[in-house]
Amino acid sequence: MIHRKLLKVLRVPPGSKVDLDDFDPGLDIHPELRAIDKDDLKALASEKLRENVAELAEAQELLYASDTYSLLIVLQAMDAAGKDGTIKHVMSGVNPQACQVFAFKKPSDEELDHNFLWRYMRALPERGRIGIFNRSYYEDVLVVKVHPELLDRQKLPPGKRDKAFWEKRYDDINRFERHLVRNGTVILKFFLNVSKGEQKRRFLERLENPEKHWKFSAADLAERDHWDQYRRAFEDCFTATSTKWAPWHIIPADYKWAARALVSGVISRAIQDLDLRFPELTPERKKALAQARRKLAAE
């Protein structure tokens, strides 16, 4: 479980104006971390990840048994920030029957015939389950904002696509998330904050290693040309949509092992903070179990 002092560093305060220059993508995020040798910190992060994964497995069982809350994890990032690896490692101990992952790609014609939130509504986790959105409805205020020509495919009514337009989209998202939270969905939003230099290193690694060629896309390189526009879009998004009911967490992602430990810690704490208990059995149910026990013992 993550310490509350560190959690406060990662969480974007609601109503604050975000400048990503204030969030280090490396390890310089807290005085206590700066005082630890990098190798020692890596070993500590690996140990914490193991602990968090074990805690998350226990917490998930309670979440599933109580059947009251659901958990929605939203992952956003620039390309090569490590979203897939984070999901793989953080959720490694979770029962797959109670967890679902959706990676949203280019919307279909059917999806474009609905509002921009519709396809995500269909994928929301039911009570007792964990849902992970690998990219999400935030793409419609990120990639679509950087490439406004994509709005032409959304068949929207006539009107200006100005600042007020995007503010209304942020408002739609905030109201959508508030509705979910009021009805028992815990929302955890993570931005994996990778530096431009580290993204370049990871792209080159994919190009130089034949076993990673499948991971590289020319489209990723093309999007890198819009780095500054994406940074501004993310900053605007976090400023407008980090709320009391669904705050953003900006996770330093230049070191994958650090990012995984931090994300797992935030998730584990969020479920444990619900203070869940296994369902209390009724007297009738207890009596039925006792009868079943006696019957099996008599065989």
PELIN-V430452 format. One record per backbone hydrogen bond with DSSP energy under -1.0 kcal/mol. NH is the residue of the N-H (numbers start at 1). CO is the residue of the C=O. If there is no record, write none. Layout:
# PELIN-V430452
((NH,CO) (NH,CO))
This chain:
# PELIN-V430452
((2,265) (7,3) (8,4) (9,5) (10,6) (11,7) (12,248) (16,13) (22,19) (23,20) (29,27) (34,30) (35,31) (36,33) (41,37) (42,38) (43,39) (44,40) (45,41) (46,42) (47,43) (48,44) (49,45) (50,46) (51,47) (52,48) (53,49) (54,50) (55,51) (56,52) (57,53) (58,54) (59,55) (60,56) (61,57) (62,58) (63,59) (64,60) (65,61) (66,62) (67,63) (70,184) (71,129) (72,186) (73,131) (74,188) (75,133) (76,190) (81,78) (86,82) (87,83) (88,84) (89,85) (90,86) (91,87) (92,89) (94,91) (98,95) (99,96) (100,130) (102,132) (104,134) (112,108) (114,111) (118,115) (121,117) (122,118) (123,120) (124,121) (128,69) (129,126) (130,98) (131,71) (132,100) (133,73) (134,102) (135,75) (135,133) (139,136) (140,137) (141,138) (144,139) (146,142) (147,143) (150,147) (151,148) (152,149) (153,150) (154,151) (166,162) (167,163) (168,164) (169,165) (170,166) (171,167) (172,168) (173,169) (174,170) (175,171) (176,172) (177,173) (178,174) (179,175) (180,176) (181,177) (182,178) (184,181) (185,180) (186,70) (188,72) (189,247) (190,74) (191,249) (192,76) (193,251) (194,192) (199,195) (200,196) (201,197) (202,198) (203,199) (204,200) (205,201) (206,202) (207,203) (208,204) (209,205) (212,209) (215,212) (216,213) (221,217) (222,218) (223,219) (224,220) (226,223) (227,224) (230,226) (231,227) (232,228) (233,229) (234,230) (235,231) (236,232) (237,233) (238,234) (239,235) (240,236) (241,237) (242,238) (243,241) (243,246) (249,189) (250,10) (251,191) (253,193) (254,25) (259,255) (260,256) (261,257) (262,258) (263,259) (264,260) (265,261) (266,262) (267,263) (268,264) (269,265) (270,266) (271,267) (272,268) (273,269) (274,271) (275,272) (286,282) (287,283) (288,284) (289,285) (290,286) (291,287) (292,288) (293,289) (294,290) (295,291) (296,292) (297,293) (298,294))
